[in-house]
Amino acid sequence: MKTKEAYRCASCGAQTLRWQGQCKSCQEWNTLEPVTVTKKAATPVGAAASKSKPVVLEGLVAENVSSRTSGMESLDDLLGSGLVPGAALLLGGEPGIGKSTLLLQLAGSQAKLGRTAVYLSGEESLPQLKTRAERLDLLGPGLLAISTNRVEDALAVLDQPNPPELLIVDSVQTLASPLAEGIPGSVSQVRAVSSELVEKTKKTGTTLILVGHVTKDGQIAGPKLLEHMVDTVLYLEGDRKHFSRILRVLKNRFGPSDELVVFTMKQQGLEVVDDPATFFLGTRDPSLSGTAMAMAVDGQRPFAVEVQALVSKSFLSIPRRTALGFDTNRLNLLLAVLEKRLRFNLGGYDIYAKITGGLASKDPGLDLAVISAVMSSFYDQPLPESSVFWGEIDLNGQVRPVAAHDTRVKQAGRLGHNPICHSGTCATLADLQRVLFGKQ
């Protein structure tokens, strides 16, 4: 047995490792008293006989757990089977992208279906939550909220005789557990808080949604154990200067892991885009040079997106190369192939390329559209009005086929686009140049 010294509040019982004048839980002054905490030593491997024995899976009677609808049909399709009782979900995204708004809408949808949803916030006060819920028209008897930074309060909600069907924790980095050392948000605290909550919800059948902060690189903060522990990992992304948001599945034990849902941000909250195929095109003018339409695929959904390029004379010793919506290094690679294989002299030009609508994509099928837009701007000639492009460009100037080719063809045909330029119609960049501009 090991002992250590800690401090416990005489008013509310909260525990901390360091003495401080004011208790963070109850805000009372001079109430922390020193206590001795006893920790059990770890049991050596093999010291106790294991109670778990292997069983034959063929004869195992599996539990038939029926999922609950989320109240949003697109979200049910994204998750595969709606909200599964006892499942744990992790939602990540940049600050201000709309995570809290989306989850508050989800909680309100559950309340309107006659279920109980509890929204636990460690970042907002109850008056703030009510103001936002009132603006979104979500208030109802089934929507409950609690503002706390103690994991014990969340566990108390689950220990009720009738636990809620949905518990949202916003965010896991704001909660602290007395079983772990460190401040809220530290690796030890995030591990302890998430472990306690996931274990409790699996026993009660409550669906748990944890909100996770992200790092400056866009990764979900905290230990990777957090992502392994939950059943589903979701990521909400988008540009805060645009109205579009994309909810993407990174991991899913109950359904597909490559689905996504497109939302648009409005005053009443996030609304699902029913047909996102042409959502990112906006008001496109095909009579202008330097624009090409690409059929991109993200997950399993095809999107028609506009790729724009601007090639202008440079007065700098090192011309600019700027890309928005895709990797700048990929743009530099494509320009090098264009200079080498088609003898383009781009050394004295600034070149800018972007995907309109605030969409960011890593689809290699955009290569052909980027090259076409650059060539269109260089010659100052518009591309055919209904043309659409997809294909990967290799270092030899060959157009390679990309994934989901049949899906792209079907979607392009549904939208009425012709000609369609891909690896089957333009095998090389020389073919593309001849077809579009009649040049050898």
N, C-alpha and C positions, 0 to 999 in steps of 0.2 A: 504494500500500500504506500502511495506517495501522497504527500501533503504540500499545499501551497497556500499562500495568503491572498485573499481577495477582499472586496468591500461590497457589503449588501446594504440596500436602502431600508431603513427602519419603517418607512412609510408605505412603499409599494412592493418591496422585496426584490427589486431589480438588482442584478449583480454586475460588477465591473472589476477589472483587474487593477485599476489605478484609482487613487483617491482624487475626488474633485469636489468643489464646493457645492455644486448643484447637481441633483439627480437628473439625468437626461430623460428618464421615463415619466416621472411625475412632476418634474420641475421644482421640487422642494429643496430648500437649502439646509446644509449641515445635517443631513440625515444618513450619510454613509458611515457604516461601522465596520471595522476589520473582522473578518471571519476566516476560519481555516477550512479549506476545501480538500477533501480526500478523494484521490483518484485511484481507481483499481488498476493494478498492474496487468499487463496483457497476459493472457493464458498461453503457455508454450504450446507449440504445435504437437499434437498427439497426446496432450495431457488429459483431454476428455474425449470420450467416445462420441463419434458423430451420430446424431439422431436421424440424419437424412440417409435414405437408401435409394439406389437406382430402381426404377420401375420400368416395365415394358410399355412403351408408348402406344402400341397397338391396342392394348386393353384398357387404356386410360380413358375415363369418361370426362370429356372436356366440358367446361362450363359454357353455356350459351348466353353470352352477354350481349344484349341488344343496345345499340348505340342510340343516342338522342340527337335529334335535329338541332342545329345551331340557330335556326330561324333565318339563315341566309343560305339559299340553295347553292350558290357558287362556292361558299365556304365548305359546305358539306361535300361537294365534289372534290374540292381541294384536299380535304382530310381523308377522303376515301369512304368514310361511313359516318360522318358527323362526329359528335362528341362522345367518346367511349367512356363509360363509367370507370373510375379508377385510373384513367390515363393521365399522364403528365405531359404538358406541352410547354415549350420554351419559345418565346417571341423576342427577337432582337431587332435592332434598327437604330439609326442615328437619332440624336435628340431633336424633338420637334417634328418628326416625320409623320406622326399620327398614330403611334402605338396605343396610347391611352385612349384616344378617341375611338379607335376601332374596337378595343376591348370593352369600353363602356357601352358602345352600341351592341356588342355581343351580349353583355349582361342584361341590357334592356330588352333584347329580343327574347332571352330566356324568361324574363319576368312576364312578358306579354303572353308567353306560352303557358303560364301558370306554374312555372318552376321558380325556385329560389336561387338567386345568384348573389354572392357577396363579393364586393370590390374592396380589397384591402390595399390602401395606399400608404406608402411610407414617404411620399414626396409632397402630397397635397393635403390640405385640411378638408374637413367635411363640408364647410361652406363653399369652398372652391369646387368640390366634386358636385355639390347640388347645383351650383350655377351652370356648370358645363352640362350636366344631365338635363337641366331645364331647357337650355338652349337647344339641345338635341331632341327634346320632347321624349324623354325616356323614363320620367318619374313614374313610379308605380309601387304597389305594396310588395311586390316580389323582388325589388331591387334594394339590397342592403349595402351599406358601406361602413368601413371602419378605417380610422387613421391611426397608425401605430408603427413603431419600429421594433417591436418585440415579437419574436416568433411564437412565444407562449400564447399571445392573443390569437394568432392564426390557428394554433393547435386547439385552443379552447372553442373556436368556432366549429371545428371538425368533431369535437367531443360531445356536441349537443345531441340530444335524443333523436332529433331529425336534422341531420347535417344537410347543408345546401347541395344542390346538384352541381353547382359551378362555383369555384373559388379562384379569383384572380388576384395575384400578388404583384403589385407594381411599386417597387421592383425588388428582386431578390437581393440586390446589393445594399438595400437600405435596412434590411432586417438583421438583428443580432440574436445569437443564441448563447445562453449561459454555459453551454457545454463546450464551447470553443473559445480560444483566446483570440485577441486581435480586435481591431475596429470593424464596424460593418463595412462590407465590401472586400475585406481581405480574403485570401484564398481559404483560410481555415474557416472563417465565418460563412462564406458562400457554400462551402462543402457541407458544413453542419446544418445550416438552415434548409438547404435543398433536400438533404437526406431525411431530415425529420418530416418535412412536408410531404415528400413523395411516399414515404413509408406509411404515413397516416392516411393519405387519400386512397391508397390502394386497399386499405382495410375498410374504409367507409363507403367507397364507391363514388366519391366526389371527383369530378373532373377538375384538374388543377392546371392553371395557366400561369407560368412564371414569366415576368418581363425581365430581360437581361440587358444591361448596358453594353455598349460596344467600345472598342478601342479606336485609336486614331486610324488604324489600318482597316477598320470596318469589320473586324472579327468580334464575336461575342466575348465580352470580358469574363474573367474568372477562369477556374481550372477546366480543362477539357472533360474532366469527370462529369461536369454539369450537363454537357451535351450527350454524353454516353448514358447518363442516368435517366433522362426523360425519354418518352416514346416518340415525340414529334418535335422537330426543330423548324420554326418558321422564321422568315426574315422579311421585314417590310422595308422596301427601298424606294428611292425616287429622289428627285431634285426638289428641294423646298421652294424654289422659285417657280416651279411648274405645278400644275394641279393634279398630275397623274401620280399614282402610287402603284407599286407592284408587290403583292404578297407572294413570296416564293417558299416552297417546301424544300428544305435541305436534307431532312431525314424524316421517315414516316414508317412506323411499324404496322400501321393499319391500312395502308393504301399506297398509291404511287408517290415517288419521291422526286418527280420532275415536273410537277404541275405548278401553275401559278394563276393568280386572279388579279385583274387590273381594276383599280379603283380610281375615282376622280374625287378630289377634295372640294367640298362645297360648304356653304354656311351651315347646313343641317348635318354635316359629318361626311363620312366616306360613302360614296355610292358605287355600286358595282357597274362596270362597263359591260353591257350584255354582249356586244359584238366588238371585241378589241382589234379585229383584223385591219380596219382602216382608221382606228382611233388616233394613231400617231402621225397620220398624214396631214391632218389639218386642211387649210385652204392652200392647196398646192397649185402652182402655175407651171405646167409642163412646157410652156413655150419659152422659158428662160434657159439659158445655157448653164452648165455646171450643176444640174440636178439630175439624179437618177433614182428610180424607185427599186428597192430591194425587197425580196420576200425572205424575211428572216424568220428563224424558228427559235423560240425560247421555251425550253421544256418540251411540251408536245403541241404548243400553239403556234400557228404561223401568223406573222405580223407583216403587213405592208408598211414599210418605213421609207422615208425620203432621206437620201444621202446627198448632201450638198458639198461642193468643192469650189474654191476660189483660187485661181492661179493668176498672180499679178506681178508686175515687174518689181524687183527688189532694189533698194538703194543701200542695202546693208552689205558689209563684207561677208557675213554669214547669214544667208536667207532664213527666214522663219519657216518652221514646220509645226503646225498646231492641229491637234485632233481633239474633238469633243464628242464623247459618247463611245469611243473605242480607243484602243491603245495607240499612243503616238509612235512607239517603236514599230508597230505593224504598218503604220502609214509610211514611215521611212523605208521599210523593207519593200513595200509595193512601189514606191517611187524609184528605188534603186533598180528593181526589175524592169520598170517602164523605161528608164534611161538606157539600160543595157540591151534589152531585147528589141525595142522599137526605135532606138537612137533618139529619144527625146532629150533635148538640152534644157534641163530644169534647174541648172546651177545658178541662174540669175533671177529666179522667181521665188517669191513668197507663196507658200501653199497652205491653205487652210481647209480643213474638212470637218464635217460634223454630221451627226444624226439629229434630225429635228424632233421636236416634241418632248425633249428631256429624257429620251430613252437611252440607256447605256446597254450595249450588247457586246458579247465576246464571240458571236457566231462567225466562224470562218467563211461562211457563205456571203458575207458582206464584201469580200475582197473585190469581186467582179464589179459590184456597184460603185465602189470607191474609185477603182481604176476608170470606169466609164465616166463618172462625174468629173474626174481630173482631166481626162481627155476632152470632154465637152467644154470645160472652161478654158482649156489651153487653145483649142480651135475656135472658141466662142461660137459654137454651134449647138443648138438644143438637140436632145435625143428624141427619137420617135415618141409620140405622145403617149401611147399605151404600152411602152416597153417596160419590162421588169427583168431584174438580174439576180442571179445567185451563182456562186461558185467560188472555190478556193484557188488562189494563184500560187503556184510553186515558184522556186527560184529560177526555173528554166523558162518561165513565161507560159507554162501549160495551165489550162483550166481543169481543175480536178473536181470530181463529184463530191457533194457534201451529204450529210445525213438528212433524212426525212425528205428525200427528193420527190417522192410521189405526193407527199402532203403539200409541198410547195406548188407542184404542178396543179393539183386539184384546187387549191385556194386561189392561185392566179387565174385559172379558168373561171372560177366562180365570180371573181371580180371583173372579168372581161378584159384581161390584159393580153396583148399580142403585138409585137413578137416577144417571145420568151427566150432570153439569152442565158444559157447555162453550159455545162460541160458537154452536153449532147449536141448543141447547136454551134457553139464556138469553142473549138478544141484548144486554141492558142490565142494569145493577145493579138497576133497578126490577123487572125480571123475576125476578132472583135473590131479591130480598127477598120478592116475592109467593109464589114457589114454596116457599121454605124456611120462611117465618114467617107467610104469609097476610096480610101487611100491604101497604097501598097507599102 
